[in-house]
């Protein structure tokens, strides 16, 4: 897999939303993991969420809270598509990031 999103700064809450996912006919799921970007060191992973509702035109949401004290550069990465780390390709019609629910 290996796709990484852009980075953004956050501390308390991030929500990733995928709408309209397509894989070319294989099992309809994708695993998304949040990461903390650390300069000149390996990045720290947070937990992974499995998105299924975005297939067939729906929307899937993954929420991550308590990302640690102090602002951090975070990003998400596609970990698996249809339970596999290599193979299928994922297309998403719309991706959004919300950092406002718990912040502020």
C-alpha positions as CSV (number, residue, x, y, z in Angstrom):
1,X,0.0,0.0,0.0
2,X,2.1,2.9,1.2
3,X,-0.1,5.9,0.3
4,X,0.5,8.7,2.8
5,X,-1.7,11.8,3.1
6,X,-0.5,15.4,3.5
7,X,0.6,16.3,7.1
8,X,-1.3,18.7,9.4
9,X,-0.8,19.9,13.0
10,X,-3.2,18.6,15.7
11,X,-3.2,17.7,19.3
12,X,-6.6,16.4,20.5
13,X,-8.8,15.2,17.6
14,X,-8.7,14.2,14.0
15,X,-11.4,12.7,11.9
16,X,-10.8,11.2,8.4
17,X,-13.8,10.8,6.1
18,X,-13.8,8.8,2.8
19,X,-16.8,9.0,0.5
20,X,-17.3,6.8,-2.5
21,X,-14.6,4.1,-2.3
22,X,-13.9,1.6,-5.1
23,X,-11.5,-1.4,-5.4
24,X,-12.3,-3.0,-8.7
25,X,-14.7,-5.7,-7.3
26,X,-12.7,-7.3,-4.4
27,X,-13.9,-7.4,-0.8
28,X,-14.9,-3.9,0.2
29,X,-12.8,-2.6,3.0
30,X,-9.7,-0.5,3.6
31,X,-7.6,-0.1,6.8
32,X,-6.5,3.5,7.6
33,X,-3.9,4.2,10.3
34,X,-3.0,7.6,11.8
35,X,0.7,8.4,12.3
36,X,2.8,11.1,14.1
37,X,5.5,12.5,11.8
38,X,8.8,12.7,13.7
39,X,11.7,14.4,12.0
40,X,14.8,12.2,11.5
41,X,13.3,9.3,13.4
42,X,10.8,6.5,12.7
43,X,7.2,7.8,12.9
44,X,4.9,6.8,15.7
45,X,1.7,4.9,14.8
46,X,-1.7,5.3,16.4
47,X,-4.5,2.8,16.0
48,X,-6.0,1.6,12.7
49,X,-9.6,1.9,11.6
50,X,-11.4,-0.3,9.0
51,X,-13.5,1.6,6.5
52,X,-16.4,-0.3,4.9
53,X,-19.3,2.2,4.6
54,X,-17.7,4.2,1.9
55,X,-18.1,1.4,-0.6
56,X,-21.1,1.7,-2.9
57,X,-21.2,5.5,-2.6
58,X,-21.5,5.8,1.2
59,X,-19.2,7.5,3.7
60,X,-16.8,6.1,6.3
61,X,-15.4,8.0,9.3
62,X,-12.4,7.3,11.5
63,X,-11.8,9.3,14.6
64,X,-8.6,9.6,16.6
65,X,-8.6,11.4,20.0
66,X,-5.9,12.2,22.6
67,X,-3.1,12.4,20.1
68,X,-0.9,13.5,23.0
69,X,0.1,16.9,24.5
70,X,1.5,19.6,22.3
71,X,0.9,20.1,18.6
72,X,2.1,17.2,16.4
73,X,2.4,16.8,12.7
74,X,0.0,13.9,11.9
75,X,-1.0,12.0,8.7
76,X,-2.9,8.9,7.7
77,X,-1.7,6.0,5.7
78,X,-3.6,3.3,3.8
79,X,-2.5,0.0,5.5
80,X,-4.6,-2.6,3.7
81,X,-7.1,-2.8,0.9
82,X,-9.5,-5.8,1.1
83,X,-7.4,-7.2,3.9
84,X,-4.2,-7.3,1.7
85,X,-1.0,-5.3,1.9
86,X,-0.3,-5.7,-1.8
87,X,-2.7,-6.1,-4.7
88,X,-5.9,-4.2,-5.1
89,X,-6.0,-0.5,-5.9
90,X,-8.3,1.9,-4.0
91,X,-10.0,4.9,-5.5
92,X,-11.9,7.4,-3.2
93,X,-14.2,10.1,-4.6
94,X,-13.8,12.5,-1.7
95,X,-11.4,12.6,1.3
96,X,-11.7,15.1,4.1
97,X,-9.9,15.8,7.4
98,X,-11.7,17.5,10.4
99,X,-9.7,18.7,13.4
100,X,-12.4,20.8,15.1
101,X,-14.6,18.5,17.2
102,X,-12.5,18.4,20.3
103,X,-10.0,21.2,19.7
104,X,-10.5,24.8,20.6
